Amino acid sequence: MLKTRIKRRTAVAERAAGRLTDIQASIVALGDDDLLDLADIFARDTHTVLWELASAEMRKRNLSL
């Protein structure tokens, strides 16, 4: 039972890590205008993970809102 639970949790964690990698790759693949649009959508009072990913990519490209 414990081995099954560990395997299941490992599989869930691997899928989550894979999705995060896919999201990051999608953000990197955006053109400058689309990246700025994404950052603008998520630039609210509370910063989200998507805002932080978009913001990091904007810093790499030397872009600002």
C-alpha positions as CSV (number, residue, x, y, z in Angstrom):
1,M,0.0,0.0,0.0
2,L,2.7,2.4,0.9
3,K,4.7,1.7,-2.3
4,T,1.6,2.3,-4.4
5,R,1.0,5.6,-2.6
6,I,4.6,6.7,-3.1
7,K,4.5,5.8,-6.8
8,R,1.2,7.7,-7.2
9,R,2.6,10.8,-5.5
10,T,5.7,10.6,-7.6
11,A,3.7,10.3,-10.8
12,V,1.6,13.3,-9.8
13,A,4.7,15.4,-9.0
14,E,6.3,14.4,-12.3
15,R,3.2,15.5,-14.2
16,A,3.0,18.8,-12.3
17,A,6.7,19.4,-13.1
18,G,6.1,18.6,-16.7
19,R,3.2,21.0,-16.9
20,L,5.2,23.8,-15.4
21,T,8.0,23.1,-17.9
22,D,5.5,23.3,-20.7
23,I,4.0,26.6,-19.4
24,Q,7.5,28.1,-19.1
25,A,8.4,27.0,-22.6
26,S,5.1,28.5,-23.9
27,I,5.9,31.8,-22.3
28,V,9.4,31.9,-23.7
29,A,8.0,31.1,-27.2
30,L,5.7,34.2,-27.1
31,G,6.5,37.2,-29.2
32,D,7.2,40.4,-27.4
33,D,3.8,41.9,-27.9
34,D,2.1,38.7,-26.7
35,L,4.4,38.5,-23.7
36,L,3.5,42.1,-22.8
37,D,-0.2,41.3,-23.2
38,L,0.2,38.3,-20.9
39,A,2.0,40.3,-18.3
40,D,-0.6,43.0,-18.5
41,I,-3.4,40.6,-17.9
42,F,-1.7,39.2,-14.8
43,A,-0.3,42.5,-13.4
44,R,-2.8,43.1,-10.6
45,D,-2.5,43.9,-6.9
46,T,-1.5,40.3,-6.1
47,H,1.2,38.8,-8.2
48,T,0.6,35.3,-9.4
49,V,3.0,32.6,-10.6
50,L,2.1,33.5,-14.2
51,W,3.0,37.1,-13.6
52,E,6.3,36.1,-12.1
53,L,7.1,33.8,-15.1
54,A,6.1,36.6,-17.6
55,S,8.0,39.2,-15.6
56,A,11.2,37.1,-15.5
57,E,11.0,36.6,-19.3
58,M,10.4,40.3,-19.8
59,R,13.6,41.1,-17.8
60,K,15.6,38.7,-20.0
61,R,14.3,40.5,-23.1
62,N,14.7,44.0,-21.5
63,L,11.0,44.8,-21.8
64,S,8.7,46.7,-19.5
65,L,5.0,47.5,-19.3
